[in-house]
Amino acid sequence: MLSFLTRKKDASIEIKDYVIRYGDIKHRAPVVVNRCEEYYVPEGIIHNGKIVDMDKFKEIIRTCVQEWGLKGRNIRFIVPDPAVVIRKVDVPAEVPTEEIQGHLYFELGHKIHLPFENPTLDYALLSEDEETKEVLLVASPEEVVDSYHFQLREEKTKPVVADISPLCHYRLFHHHGAVKEEDRSLLVQMDLQTVTITIFENHQPVFMQHVIIPYKEGVCTIESTEEGKLAEDAQFPKEDMINALKDMYIEINRMLRFYEFSFHQGKKTITKILLTGDHIYFEDICEEVRSNFSLPIEVLATSLMKTNSDDTIDRRFHSVLGLAVKEGV
């Protein structure tokens, strides 16, 4: 989605407010990882997916490109979750397929309302009948996508594909046989600072909700060294961080009910929860989710993805690996 060009065997990176991650695979089936790296970003450089300190961001991305050997390589990158909107849209049946994207742009501010201006739009045709075509709309602020694209090009890389993290995670679950076409899945990304919840039908995302975890001041402080490693004095008090997630379980339940009653008027329900994310206390969160919800919970084992030397890869790299296993665009 949000594709710029068509390429294969690209390097994959993810940029979040607090970290930049890189993944490179040698084989897709089974997944054999060639290399994974990360650089923790100091606070105040990226906020809600937007670059707010361009000079410091340039220094960091330059360091990453040099140390990870990305110069001259094709790059796939993940658009930050706060900058992504996913929703279903109905288009009149008489609109030709090749004109759907133009129609979507025309309806901006009329029938289609987004929380930002000047979006870049992508779409997928989900279904059609005599009256309407049901379209999956994916939108991001053009300035956000273009800023990452431009900075990557400035460092002599070749950004060729922009994707979204829910698709990357879901792709990895699908790659390992954890979901079937008839499943109606709720993908829950429990990350260090945010929770992203996405509904999937027929292997397509149909709704996405992004929520900032309401930590108390000072609870989740990400301090990094000059080399981009987590500083020893980074503060992650377990009890406070786990307690801050209580409202997130309410949000998950709200999404389950939203799907059942708003999407399908009580006729369909979510069949399973796909749980992933880079939260430092992910295993404890798994237990909390299992105790709060009666649905089947799917969690990918870290042993499914290994390096050439048979080392396992931490779950926090699953998003970039999900991008790496993507065929074509």
N, C-alpha and C positions, 0 to 999 in steps of 0.2 A: 504494500500500500504506500501511497505518497511516493511513488517511484520516480527517479530522475532519468535513469538509463537502465539498460539490461546488461548485467554482467554475471559471471559465476565465480565461485571460489574467492570470495572477497573476505577481507578482514572485517570483524564485527566489533563495534564499540557501543557502549551505553553511557550516557551523560546524565547524572542526577545532580541535585543541589549539593550533595556531599561527597560524590565519588564519580570517577570515570573508570569504566572497566573495559577490558579488551579480551576477546576470545578468538582462537584460531583452531580449527579442527583439521585433522589429517584424513579421517574417514567418517562417513555419515552412518553406515550400518555395518557393525555397531559404531557408536560414536567414540572415536579416539581423538583425544584432545592434544593438539600440538603445543599450545601455550595459552596461559591465562595470566593477566596482569591487572593491577588496579592502582589508582592514585586518588587518595582522599583529598577532597577540595576544602580549603578553609572556608569558614562561614563568611557570607557577605559577597561572594563572587558570583554565585548562581542562586536565584531566588524564584521559587515557583516555576522552574524550568527556563527562566529568562536570564541571560547574561547581564549582570548589573555592574560588574567591574571588568570592562573589556581588556584593559592592560594586563591585569593579573591572569585573566583567563587565557590570553594569548601566550603568556609565559608557561602556563601549565600545559596547554595543548601542545606547545612546541616541545616541551620536555617529554611528554608522552610519545609523540611521533618519533622523536630521536631515540629514546630508550627502547621503544618497542619495535623499531625498524619498520615504521609504516610509510615512510616517504616513498612516493611513487606507486603505492599500492591502491587498489580499489577498496573503498570503505563503505560498509553498510553501517548506518547508525540508527539508534532508537530515539525517537522523538520523546522528550520528557512527558510523563503522564499528566502533569497539570496543564499541558498545552494540547490535550487531545479531547475531542468530543465525538462520541459514537451514538448514533440513533437511527431508527427506521423512519423513512420518509416515503409517502405515496406520491407517485408521479402519474399524470394522466396517461392512459394507454396509447393515446395517439402520438405521444412524443417519441420519435424514433430513438432507438437505442444509442445511436452515435451522437444524439443531441441531448442526452440526459444530463451530462455534466454542465452544459451551457444552461439548461433549464434550472438546475440547482443553484447556480450563481445568480440567475435572474430572480429567483424566489427569496434570496437573502434579504432580510428586513421586512418581508411580506409574510409568507407562510413559514419560512425557515428563520428562526432566531437563534443566534449564537452569542456566547458570553464574551466575544471579542470581535474586533473589526478586521477587515482585510484578511479573510481566511484563505488557506489553500485547501481545496476539496478533493477527495477521492471517493469513489463509490463502487459498490458491487450490486448487481441485479439479483435480488433474492427470489422473486416470483412475479408472475403477471397473470392477469385474467382479462376479460373483455373491457373492463373499466379502468383498472389501475395497474401500474407496475410498482411493486414494493422494492425499495432501494435501501441498501445500507449506506449511510452517509458517514464518512470519517473526515473530520475537520481539525485543522490546527492553525494558529496564527502564522501568517506568512512570514512575519518578521522573525519569529523564533526559528522556524525551519531554515530560513535563508541565512540567519546569523551563524548557525552551526555549519551549514553547507559552505558558506564563505570562508570561515576561519579554518576549516579543514583544507580547503583549496589553497589558502594562503600558506599553509605548511607543506605544500607540494604533495598532498595526498589527492585521491580522486574519489570524492563522495559520489556514490552511484545509486544508492537505495536508502530511503528513510522508511522505517517501520515503527510499529507501536508495541509496547512491552506485553500487553495481554496476548496478542497474536504470537509473540515469540515464546512466551511461557506455554501457551496452549499447544503450539506446534511441537514442543518437546514432549508434552504429555501424549499427544497423538503419535508421535514418532515411536514412543515406547509402548503403544497399544493400551494406554490407560483410558481412552475415550473412544466411543463408537458414534456413528452418525445419528443413531436414535437417542443418544444421551442428551439431556438438557442440563448443562453444567453451569455452576457458579464458580468462576475462577477468583480466588481470593489471594491477593499478593500482600503479604504481611511484611512490609519493609521497615527499615529502621525509623523513618520519620512519618511515613504515610501508609495508608491502606487503600489499595485499588481493587474494586469489585466489578467483575465483568460477567454478563450473562452470555452464554453461548448456546445457539441452536444450529443444528445441521453444520457443525464446525465453523459457524460464523459468529462473530461478536455482534450482539444486537443492542446492548446497553452497557454503559460504563459509568461508574461512580468513583470519584477520587476524593479521599478524606484525609485531612491532616490529623495525626494522632495528637490529642490534647494533653501533652506533657506539661507538668508544672515547670516553672522557670528553673533552669539549671539541671534538670533531670537527664536530658539527652544532649550532652555537649560533645561535639565531634572536634577534637583537636588533632591536627596533623603535623608531622615533621616536615622539614624542608624537602625530604625525599618522597613525600606523599604517603607516608605510612601513618597508621593511627598512633597518636602520641600516648605515652604511658599514663598520662594524667587525664585521658578521656574519661568522662563520667557516664557510666551506664548502670545505675543502681537497679538491681533486678526487680525488687518488689514494687518500686514506683513505676517502672516501665511496664510491668505486667498489669498492674492496676489501671494504668492509663488506657488499656485496651478494652475495658469493660463496655464502654460506649460503642466500640467497633462491633461487638457481638450483637448489640441492638441493631446496628446498621445492617449487618448481614441478614438478620431476621426480617428487617424491613424490606430488603431486596428480595428475599424469598417470597414474601407476601405480595410485593409489587408485581413480580413475575406472574404469580398464580392468579391474582384478581384483576390487575390492570391490563396485563398483556393478554390473558386468556380467560378472563371472566370465570375463574374457578375450575376450568376444564383441564388445565395442565399444571404440573408442578416441576420444580427442579428435581433431577434424579440423583445428582451427586455434587459434592464440593471438591474442587481441585485446589489444594493448598500449597502455596509456595511463597518465596520472598527471602529477603536478606536480613531480616531482623536477627539481632544478636542472640535472642532467646527463643529462636524458632521452635526448638523441640518442646519447650514448655508451652508455647502457644498451641502446638499441635494437640497436646493433652487437653488444653482449655477448650479448643474447638470441638474435639471429640466428646467432651462432657456436656457441651452446650447444645449440640445438634445431633439428631438421630439419623441424619442422612449418611450414606457412605462417604468417607473422606479419603481422597486419593492424594498421596504424597510420593513424589518420585524419590527413590533411593539414590543417595549420592554415589553408590557403587555402580550405577548404570553407566556413568561417564568417567573414563579413566584416561590417563596419559599413556604415552608409549612405554613408560617404565612401570605401568600398572598402579600409579598413584591415583587416588580418587580426587575428584574436583568438588570444591565446596559449593553448596547450593546457591550462594550469592552470585555465582557466574552463570546460573541457568538461563537468565534472560539473554545474554549475549550468545550462549550456545544454541538457544532456540532460534536466534537469528542466523547463526552459522549453518544450521542444518537445512535452512530454507533452500529449496531448489529454484534456480533462476530468480525471478522476482515474484 
